[in-house]
Amino acid sequence: MSVYQGSCFCGAIQVEATGEPFAMGYCHCDDCRAWSAGPVNGFTLWKRNEVVVKKGGDLLATFKKTEASHRQFCTNCGGHVMTDHPDGDFTDVYSAILPTLSFTPELHVHCDDSVLKILDGLPKFCNLPEDFGGTGETIPE
């Protein structure tokens, strides 16, 4: 079984993800763009029990703009680590903090909010796929 190590910007918080993410992709929603300070956010989705904070848990803080997404960051450096999604029983570990994971995006979500066109042949969902609770509607590349 694969084990991936990740950390916040300063390294004080260390996380471990075991197995493989059940989804990887790009999120274009307003919240993810504002949180990541970028035009798009790379996500890797894991079952909650597959992600463990190995070090620095006392430095891990949570910001809840909504109950759907509990964004977690390091209080020492401000580095973003992951987002817990309580209603879905899964955790999004930001792709950028898992250096040994081969990030292989499969889709784009919340493309109705997109500010950056990415022409990569992947499906681009207006909001979310149906099995993620969305409409399943896509937009053309």
N, C-alpha and C positions, 0 to 999 in steps of 0.2 A: 504494500500500500504506500502511495506517495505521501510525503510530508513536506510542506512548504513553510518556510520561516519568513516572517516579515516584521517590520518595525516602523515606528513613527520616524519623523525627520531626524530627531536627535538620538534615536536608538534606545531611549529609556523604556519605552513600551515595546514588548516583543510578543508577537502572536504566532500561532501555529495553526495551519489548516491541513487537515488530513483527508486523503482521498482525492477526489476531483470535483471541481465546481459543477453544479448541474446546469448552469448557464453562464455565458460570458458575452458581453456586448458593450454597447455605448449608449449612455443616457444623455438626452438633449434637453431634459426638462429645466425650467427656470430655476428650481431649487438646487439641482445638482450643479448647474452651471455657476450659480452664485456661490455655493459651498466650495466648489473646487477652484473657483477663480479662473475658469477656462471655458472654452466654447463647447466642450463635451467632456463627459466623465466615463472612464473605463470601469466596468464593474465585473466582479466574479461572484456568483451566488452560491452559497454553501448552506447545507442544513446547519442549524444553529449548533448542534452537538459536535460538528466537525471543526469548529473554530474555538480555540482556547487561548486566553491571555496567559502567557508563560512568565512574564516579568513586567513589572510596572503597573499592575492593575490599580494601585492607589493613585496613579497619575492619569488614569483614563476617565475623562469627563464625558457627559452626554448632553447634547442639545436637542430638544424636541420642538421643532416648529409645528409638527403635526404628530398625532399618535401613530401614523403609518410608518414614519421613519425616525429612528432614534440615532442621530449621527454622533459618532464617538471620536474624540480627539485627545491629544496629549496636552495636559495643562502646563508642561514644562516648555515645549517648543511650539505648540499650536498645531503640530502635524496631524493631518486627518488619517484615521486608521481604518474605520469601518462604519457601516450603518446597520443597525439591527431593525428588522421588519417584523414586529411581534405578531401581526395578524397572519403573516405567511409562514411563520416558524423558520425563517432563514435569515442569514447575515450576508451582507455585501461587503467583502473585503476588497478595498480598492486595488485594482490590478497593479498599479504602480508600486505598491509596497511589498509585492511578492516577486522578487527578482528572479527566482528560479522557475516560476510557473510560466509555461509557454502560453502566453495570452493569445487565444484564438477566438476572436469575437464571432458571434453567430448572427447577430441582429442589432438593430438600432431601435430604441424606444423613445417615446414622447417626441417624435419628429415634428409634430405640429408646433413645438416651441423652438425648433432648431434655428440657429444663427450661422451654422457652418455646413455647407453642402459637402458631403463625403461620398464620392463615387467609387464604391468598392464591391458592388454586386450583392451586398447583403440586404435582407428584407428590412424595410424602414416602416415601422409601425407608427400610426398617428398617435396612439397612446401606448397600449400594451397588447401583446398577444392574448387571445381568449383564455388560454390556460394560465395566464398571469392575472386574470381578472379584467382585462381590457376588452375593447370592441373587436380586436383582430384586424381592423382596417389598416391598410398600408397606403403609402404614397409612392408614386413612381420616382425612380432615381432621376 
